[in-house]
Amino acid sequence: MDAERTREFLSTLPHVVETAADTTRWGDKLVFRVGDQAAGGKMFSQIDFETDGRAILSFAADPEQFHELIGLDGLIPAPYRARLHWVALMRWDVLRDSELKALLRVARDLTFARLPKRTRDLLTKGGGKPK
């Protein structure tokens, strides 16, 4: 996959909202949240467009898969988010498309499950910019 195909795929997942990073301090990024941030939505993935060798994609991982994933060549603990079991993809060819899509679905589902009940209810009843 690449950035555009990943972006297109993420936009097909339920309740996903795409925004640009709120600040340029951390670089040029697209941020993907489950639900709108103003409605209590939480980030589960981001695409980084920096060309300085940093990660190109980071996302929440299942805590039970975290160590297995970072054992793969080209996947590392995500800077600043590893304690939350986030991983960072260093190259687009690290995983097959189907594997990456499955991991991104898990990231979205884990994040949705961790939202407060009130926010989940708002999303499933038509608020928070659902899909």
URZIRA-V152345 format. One record per residue. N is the residue number from 0. RES is the residue in one small letter. D_LAST is the distance of its C-alpha to the last C-alpha in Angstrom with 2 decimals. Layout:
n | res | d_last
N | RES | D_LAST
N | RES | D_LAST
//
This chain:
n | res | d_last
0 | m | 22.29
1 | d | 22.43
2 | a | 20.48
3 | e | 18.77
4 | r | 17.84
5 | t | 16.62
6 | r | 14.47
7 | e | 13.04
8 | f | 12.52
9 | l | 10.90
10 | s | 8.26
11 | t | 7.39
12 | l | 7.13
13 | p | 4.90
14 | h | 4.83
15 | v | 6.82
16 | v | 8.70
17 | e | 11.66
18 | t | 14.95
19 | a | 18.56
20 | a | 20.98
21 | d | 22.43
22 | t | 25.89
23 | t | 27.77
24 | r | 29.98
25 | w | 28.02
26 | g | 27.57
27 | d | 25.07
28 | k | 21.73
29 | l | 17.99
30 | v | 16.41
31 | f | 13.12
32 | r | 12.14
33 | v | 10.16
34 | g | 9.41
35 | d | 11.43
36 | q | 15.06
37 | a | 16.46
38 | a | 14.65
39 | g | 16.02
40 | g | 13.50
41 | k | 15.43
42 | m | 15.93
43 | f | 15.88
44 | s | 16.81
45 | q | 18.48
46 | i | 20.03
47 | d | 23.54
48 | f | 25.21
49 | e | 28.67
50 | t | 31.39
51 | d | 33.79
52 | g | 33.18
53 | r | 30.67
54 | a | 27.66
55 | i | 25.12
56 | l | 22.20
57 | s | 22.04
58 | f | 19.83
59 | a | 20.24
60 | a | 22.22
61 | d | 23.24
62 | p | 26.54
63 | e | 28.33
64 | q | 27.49
65 | f | 28.05
66 | h | 31.75
67 | e | 31.39
68 | l | 28.81
69 | i | 30.96
70 | g | 33.86
71 | l | 32.46
72 | d | 33.94
73 | g | 31.48
74 | l | 29.34
75 | i | 30.55
76 | p | 29.75
77 | a | 27.48
78 | p | 29.69
79 | y | 29.26
80 | r | 26.65
81 | a | 28.61
82 | r | 29.63
83 | l | 25.99
84 | h | 25.97
85 | w | 24.17
86 | v | 25.38
87 | a | 25.82
88 | l | 26.00
89 | m | 29.01
90 | r | 28.71
91 | w | 26.12
92 | d | 28.45
93 | v | 28.72
94 | l | 26.37
95 | r | 25.58
96 | d | 22.13
97 | s | 21.39
98 | e | 22.66
99 | l | 20.65
100 | k | 17.36
101 | a | 18.41
102 | l | 19.33
103 | l | 16.10
104 | r | 14.24
105 | v | 16.97
106 | a | 16.58
107 | r | 12.95
108 | d | 14.04
109 | l | 17.22
110 | t | 15.73
111 | f | 13.37
112 | a | 16.59
113 | r | 18.61
114 | l | 16.73
115 | p | 18.84
116 | k | 18.31
117 | r | 17.81
118 | t | 14.85
119 | r | 13.26
120 | d | 14.07
121 | l | 12.64
122 | l | 9.13
123 | t | 9.50
124 | k | 11.16
125 | g | 8.80
126 | g | 10.02
127 | g | 9.49
128 | k | 6.78
129 | p | 3.79
130 | k | 0.00
//
